[in-house]
Amino acid sequence: MEIPGAERRWDTMSFYDYVETAQALLVSFALTDGAAQTVSYIMSFASSLIKLLK
């Protein structure tokens, strides 16, 4: 079984891959910290930022 994109190297991640990774880390941290409202604000900001950059 092959994982799609597995042939890509870590150092060839696109900007959006980094943004998605950062979002996942922030969500994970905030949820374990119990700050769900903060996650909502951060996700909303990140989503708006990505829309502006596209």
VMD Tcl script that draws the C-alpha trace (Angstrom):
set ca {
  {0.00 0.00 0.00}
  {1.42 3.35 -1.03}
  {0.66 6.61 0.67}
  {-0.05 9.43 -1.79}
  {2.72 12.00 -1.68}
  {5.02 9.68 0.27}
  {7.68 9.99 -2.41}
  {8.00 13.70 -1.61}
  {10.79 14.77 0.66}
  {10.22 16.84 3.80}
  {12.31 19.75 2.48}
  {10.08 20.11 -0.59}
  {6.93 20.99 1.35}
  {4.98 23.86 -0.13}
  {3.97 26.94 1.83}
  {0.44 25.59 2.18}
  {1.78 22.30 3.58}
  {3.56 24.31 6.29}
  {0.38 26.30 7.00}
  {-1.68 23.11 7.31}
  {0.93 21.58 9.62}
  {0.98 24.71 11.78}
  {-2.83 24.69 11.95}
  {-2.86 21.06 13.04}
  {-0.28 21.73 15.75}
  {-2.19 24.77 17.02}
  {-5.45 22.85 17.12}
  {-3.82 19.96 18.94}
  {-2.19 22.26 21.49}
  {-5.27 24.39 22.07}
  {-7.61 21.41 22.43}
  {-5.36 19.71 24.96}
  {-5.14 23.04 26.77}
  {-8.92 23.45 26.75}
  {-8.96 26.68 24.72}
  {-11.49 25.81 22.01}
  {-12.45 29.44 21.41}
  {-8.82 30.30 20.68}
  {-8.71 27.51 18.12}
  {-11.77 28.95 16.44}
  {-10.18 32.41 16.20}
  {-6.87 31.05 14.92}
  {-8.54 28.82 12.33}
  {-10.68 31.71 11.15}
  {-7.62 33.95 10.84}
  {-5.57 31.28 9.04}
  {-8.44 30.54 6.68}
  {-8.78 34.23 5.81}
  {-5.03 34.51 5.31}
  {-4.96 31.55 2.92}
  {-7.86 33.01 0.92}
  {-5.98 36.30 0.61}
  {-2.80 34.53 -0.53}
  {-4.52 32.47 -3.23}
}
mol new
graphics top color blue
foreach p $ca { graphics top sphere $p radius 0.5 }
foreach p [lrange $ca 0 end-1] q [lrange $ca 1 end] { graphics top cylinder $p $q radius 0.2 }
display resetview
